Amino acid sequence: MKRLLVLAACLAPIASAHAYCVHNDLANRDVRLTSQLGGRGTLQMTLRPGEKFCCAPKDTECNPEGKITSNLDLEVAVLDKPEYRCGIEDRSGAILKITGGGTARVVPNPKAKSALPYVVRVKAQDGRDVSGPSGVACHEFKPKGN
């Protein structure tokens, strides 16, 4: 019994270090996830309804700083027509920020009368909801000039 307790105490720090994950909790729309990885290229994938992508904190292929507290900029798009871009608008488009151990869930907007049909709920590595009371908005994408 004593050995089991020592083993559990040794493994506890490993169990607490978890991956960042992006979940597509939409029933009928795909979600595209894109991240610029500095000089290492671009991470890009499409998540079908119900799918998720997770990256271990120390995996520098998808978390360049390799830390649970890293700050990552993700581009999240709800695909089909019309397309929606989720996050805060900046010069290069909509950016969603997540920590190296955080979680983002693309979900239908629970506010039925909202003009925005989708939002993202974001939690930091400690489980705190950092997306605000209404979630991070997904706005309809309108290419410039249209």
C-alpha positions, 0 to 999 in steps of 0.5 A, spaced: 500 500 500 505 504 501 508 503 494 502 505 491 501 511 495 508 513 493 507 511 485 501 515 485 504 521 488 510 521 483 504 520 477 500 526 480 504 532 476 504 528 470 496 527 470 495 534 471 499 537 465 494 536 459 493 538 452 490 544 449 484 542 445 479 544 440 472 541 440 467 542 434 460 541 438 456 543 432 451 538 429 452 540 422 458 544 420 465 543 419 470 547 423 477 549 420 483 550 425 489 554 423 495 556 427 501 560 424 507 556 428 512 561 427 518 559 422 515 552 423 510 553 418 502 552 419 498 547 422 491 547 419 486 541 419 478 541 419 474 538 424 468 534 422 462 535 427 463 532 434 471 531 432 476 534 437 484 536 436 488 536 442 496 538 442 500 536 448 503 542 452 510 539 450 509 538 443 512 543 439 509 541 432 503 544 435 505 548 441 511 552 439 513 554 446 512 547 449 509 550 455 502 549 458 502 556 460 504 558 452 499 563 449 497 561 442 493 564 436 488 560 433 484 562 427 477 558 427 472 558 422 465 555 421 465 552 414 459 552 409 455 558 407 455 563 410 462 562 413 463 564 420 470 567 423 471 566 431 475 571 435 477 578 436 478 581 429 485 584 428 489 586 421 490 579 419 483 576 421 479 573 427 484 571 432 482 566 438 487 566 444 488 559 448 493 557 453 497 551 452 493 547 456 486 550 455 480 548 451 476 551 446 469 549 444 465 551 438 458 551 440 451 553 437 449 560 441 445 559 447 442 565 446 436 563 441 435 571 439 442 572 437 444 574 430 450 570 431 449 563 431 455 560 433 460 562 439 466 559 442 467 557 450 474 558 452 477 555 458 484 556 461 489 551 463 486 551 470 479 550 468 477 558 468 472 560 463 475 566 460 470 567 454 466 572 458 458 571 459 456 570 452 462 567 449 467 569 444 463 571 437 463 568 431 461 573 425 459 572 418 465 572 414 465 577 408 471 578 403 473 585 402 470 588 396 463 584 397 
